[in-house]
């Protein structure tokens, strides 16, 4: 994984890069995570760092994606809804 420079709002947003050695997208790819687990990593990594999003909001989003992953692993694959 290459070291990142937090200078590009589209490719390398500061809420994922600033003060970090690796971006979440690189960790997600290296660990071969699926969408739900990758999304949880993304929200955990930016928690409290993205303007307009509270730390609690991002952590709740991460929890939601972890719950989606748990639901996916159930034998019938159906939700309780």
Secondary structure, 3 states (H helix, E strand, C coil): CCCCCCCECCCECHHHHCCCCCCHHHHHHHCCCCHHHHHHHHHHHHCCCCCCCCHHHHHHHHHHHHHHHHHHCCCCCCCCC
